[in-house]
């Protein structure tokens, strides 16, 4: 799954940005968590998991 994320630089960058939002705790993380889950789902589908 890591490779499926990292092979798309925009996707990987967005994931890191969303993770930072969740980690910072400065704002409601709901949208960021949904985005993380969507990226992970797409990567899982690409990886055939």
Number of C-alpha atoms within 10 A of each C-alpha: 15 11 11 17 20 14 11 11 10 11 18 17 13 15 22 13 14 19 16 14 17 18 11 10 9 9 11 10 17 10 13 19 16 12 16 20 13 13 18 18 14 16 21 15 12 13 13 8 8
